[in-house]
Amino acid sequence: MSAISLETETALDLTRDRHGRTVHPSAAAAALTRRNQAAVEAYTEHLNPYIDALLDAARRTLDELPPARHLAGWRAVLDGLAASAAEIRRVLDRPAAPGSDAEGAQHTALWPHLATWADHSFIATHLADQQRRQPHAPLTGEEQQRWTAMVQDAQRRGELQLAESWYAADGQPITLAYLVEEDDSTVVVALRGDPDAPGWQVIGHYATEYEAGQALPPAVPPGVLRPDVSEFNRPATAPEVSLQELIQDVVEAQAAGDASNALLHATETGYDAGPMVRLQQLVETAGQFANALETVQGRQIAARLAALGRQIGFLTQEVQEAAEDLGATVAVLPPHRTPRPRTRPRPALDTTPPPLPPRTTVIARHH
């Protein structure tokens, strides 16, 4: 599905102008028709025969997992996958004539269900794969206390380097870190909990990252910022003028109104928002992401990004007011700012080039 999606986006790019507006609607519709057909064929060949076994294995594993906040959401995902699979099977059991408009309509109706599987089936495959993983053997109580105290001291001295983080099936975060010992050797330690919050513990120490990966609880699929996100069914993007193009508009402007319009485009709000407004949206969304990490550092970074978003909003307002003032000047550039031709004039064809300078016998000095 990733390959199909990439091929479709490449084809759709050829149907748009430089601002993202579709200017060849028939070619765009044909690209989507090819996408839908290719997705149905891929699903039928590679996934449809194994749907029931996959979902059954995933549900068995889910029933055996310890209680955690994410299990209800995973169960809803499996139910949604099952419902989409049932709808796909219902349509495929009554196929329309190949190449007909009815077949195209069927494939179009199936695309949201195919996209659901492309977006969320990784949860089902992860759960089915967990049946082959061995349980993790934690440290004993006394050893865990000793290693936790030692690593906490190293963290206060700045000798603990965080390397990787994931969530285990019980919903607890696990972090791998490098601990430099007195003889300059490095030990890989595993921490359970937020390393920047009190209460975390060392649950294992290993010689290499590979050894740690084999011994520790496996990573579960990470979450999403928004529950309705879809990589394969993204909303259509709004047309936009690039920042580079607006800069060039100002460079080529001769009247104050032209430069003013470029600034006003950058601060435009609404559906076709300008680059400055999009930047504020990006910073604010990144702040929401940082806060959703639910860590001490994540919340601190979220506060910084929220403040930066407000500053960009104030700056955007200032730029908009300056643009309006610039447009109100009703002025043009003075004529002494003359253009400079980029090509040098050639001599006329009937003219004789000037004679070469006479040669001299002076020997150049070499240094």
N, C-alpha and C positions, 0 to 999 in steps of 0.2 A: 504494500500500500504506500510506503514511502516513495518507492520508485515511481509508482503510478502518479502520486501527487506531484512529485517534482517535474515529471514530464508534462503534466497538465498545466502547472504554473508557467513553465517555459513557453508552452503554446499560447497561453492566455496573455503573456507579456507582449507577444507579437500582435495582439489585437487591440492594444491600448496606445494612447498617445503618451507624450513624455510626462504628462501630469497624472496619468493613471486612469483616464477616462476611456471607456470602451468605444472604439470607433469602427470596429468590424464585428457587429453583433452576431452575424451568421457564423463567422469563423469561431467566435467564442462559444456559441451553442454547440458547434460540432466538436470542439475540444472537450466540453463537458459530457457530451454523448459518448465519446471514446473513453473517457475516464470511467463513467458508470458501467459501461460494458466490460472494460478490463477488470474493474473491481469485482463484478459478479463472477467473472470467469476465475479470478484468483481465489475468491472465497469458495467457489464450488469445488475447485480442484484441491486446494491445500488445507481447507479448514472444515468444510461441511461434514466430511465423513467422521470427524473426531470430536464434534461439538458435545455430544452427550457424555462421552467418556471424560472429556476435559472438565466440564462443569461438575460432574459427579465427584471426580477426584478433588476438585477445588473445595467443594462443599464439605467433604469428609475432613479435609485438613482444617477448614475453618471451624468445624465443630470441636476439634481437639485443641485449639489454641487457648491460651490463658486469657481471661477477660482483659480487654483493652478498649480504649476510646474509639479506635478506628474499625473495629469489627462490624459494627452496625452499618457503617458506610460501605465496607467491602461486601457485606451480604446484599445490600441494595444494588451494588454494581453487578454482582452475579445474577440477581433477578432481572436486571435490565438487559444483560447479555442474553439471558435465556429468552426473554420476550422478543428481542430483536431476531434471535435465531429462529424462533417460531414463525415470525412474520416473513423472514426470508424464505424459509422452507415452504410456507403456504403459497407464496408467489411462484417459487421455482417448480412446485408440483403442477402448476397450470401455466406452462410457458406459452408465450405468444409466438406468432410466426416470426422466424429469424429475419431481421432487417426491417420489420414493419414498424409503423408508428406506435402500435400497441406495445411492442417489445421495448421501444424507447421509453414509453411512459412507465412501464414496469420497472425498468432499471433506474429511472429518475426517482420513483417512489422508494426503491430499495436503498438508495445512496445514504440517507441518514442512518439506517440500521447497519450498513457496512462500515460507515464512519464510526459508529459506536463501538464496533468490534475492533477497528483499527486503533481507536483511542484508548480503550479500557481493557482489552483482553490480557494485557500484561499482568493484571492482578490475578486473573484466573490461572495463567501459566505459572506465576510465582507460587501460588498456593499449591498447585499440583506438583511442583518440583520439590516442595518442602518435605514430602514423604520420604525423600532419599537422604535427608540431612540427619546427622547424628546429634544428640543433645549435648549441650555445653556443660563441662565440669568446672564449676567455679572454685575459687581459692577457699581454703579453710578460714574460719573466723580470725584466728590469731595471725595467720600469714597475711590476710587481707588488711588487718589493722596496721601491721608493720609496713607493708608496701604503700598503703595510703598515706601514712605519716611521712614516709620518705619522699614520695612524689610531691606531696604538698610543700615540703621544705624546698624541693627543687623548683617548684613553680614560683615560690616567693623569691628565690634567687635568680629567676629568669632563665633557668636551665631546662625548662620543659617546652618542647616544640610540638605543637599540635599538628597532626598530619591528615587525618581523615575522620569523618563522622557519618553515622547512620543510625537508624532506629531498628531495634529488635522487635520480635513479634509481640512482646508484652507492652510495647509502646514506650520503652525506656531508651534514651539516646546512649549510644556507645561511641567513644572517641578514641582513636589511636594516637599516641604521642611518642616522641623520642625522648628518652631520658639519658643524659650524659653522666656517666659515673666518674669516680675519682681517677680511674686509670684511663680516662678519655674513651673508654668503650661505650657503645650505644646500646641501650635496651629498649625494645618496643613494649610499651605498657598500654593496657586497655582500661579506660575509665568509664564508669556508668554514671550518668547524670550530666548536668551542665557544668563544664570545667570552670566557668566564671561565677558560679553560684555555690554557696556552701552546701555541703552534704554529699558531694560526689565521692565515689569509692573506686579503688583499683580492683578490677576483677580478673586480671591476668597479666603476666609478663612473658615476653617471647624474644627469641633471638632475631627473628626476621618478621617482616610484614606477612609473608606467605604463611609462616607458621601460625601467626595470629589469625589470619583469615580462615584457616582450617579449623581452629579451635573455638573461635568465638561464635555467638549466635549470628546467623546470616542476616543481611540487611533486608528489610521489607521495602516495597516500593514507596518512594517518598510521596507526599501529598501534593496538592495543587493549590494555587493561591485562590482561585475561584472555581466553584464546583461545576460551572457550565462551560469550562474551557474545552476547546476541541482543536487539535492540530490539523485535522483533516476536513473540518467543516467550518473554517474561519469566516467571519462576516466580511462582506465586501469592503475593501478599504476606500476611504474617501479620497477624491482627487486632491492633490496638493502640489504647490509650487516649491521647488527645492530652495534651500538657503543659498546655494551657489548661484542659482538663476536670479534671485532677488539682488544679490550683490552685484551681479553683472548688469542688472537693470539700473542700479544706481550709477555704476561706472559709465554706462552709455547715456544716462539722462542729460538733458540740456536745460530743462526747466525744473523749478523747485517742486512742482506738482508731481512730476514723474518720480523723483526721489521719495517724496512723501508717500506716494502710492505703494512703493516697495516696502517701506516701513509698516504701513498699515496692513499690507498682506501678511507680514511676519507676526502681527499682533491680532490677526483675525480670530474670532471665536466661533463656536458652533460647529456645524457639520464639516466645513472645509477649513478647519482651524489652521493657523499659521505655525511656523516652526517654533516661535517662542512659547506659544500656548501648548504645543505638543511637548516641548521640553519640560514645562511645568507638570504636565500629565505624566510624563515618564518618571520624573523625580518623585512625585507623589505616589505613583504605583510601586516604585522601588521601595519607598518607605513602608507601604502596606506589606510588601513581601518581607522586609526585614523584621517588622513587628510580628508577622505570622510565624517566624522561626521560633518564637516563644523561648528565646534565650536572653541572658542579661545583655550581651553585646548586641544582639538583634534589636532589642528595645532601645538601647542607646543610639544606635545608628538610625533607627526609625525616627527618633526625635530630631536628630540632625537633618535628615532628609525632609522632614515635615517643615522645619524652619527654612531650609533652602527653597522648598516649594513656595512658601509664602514670600520669600525675597524675590523669586523669579516673577511671581504675580505682581508685586509692587513695581519691579523693573519693567515688566510688560506694560503696565499702566503708564509709567513715565515715558516709555518709548512711543506709545500711542499718542500721548499728549504732545510730545515733541514733533511727531509726524504731522499732526494737525496744524501745529504752529508753522512748520516748514511749508506746508501746502498753502497756508494763508499769506505767505510773504509775496506771492505772485511775482516771482523773480526768475530770471534766466541767467546762465553763465555769461560773463563778459566776453566779447569777441576776441580779446587778445589771447584767450586760452585756445589757440589754434590747434587743429589736429596735426599730427606728423605722419606723412605717408610711410608705410611700412616697406614699400619697394622703391629702389633707387632707379631713376630714369636711365634708360639705355641710350647710347648715341644713335643718331639717325643712320640708316643703312648706307647713304651715299657720302658719309663723312669719312675722312682718313684718320686713323688713330694717331696720336702724337708719337713722334720718334722716340726710340729708347735713348736713355742718357748714355753719353760716351763712356766706354770702359776706361778704367784707370789702372795704373800699374802698382798702386799702393797695396802693399801686403797687409792684410788685417792681422792685428796682434791677437794671439790666443793666450788667454789667461788660464 
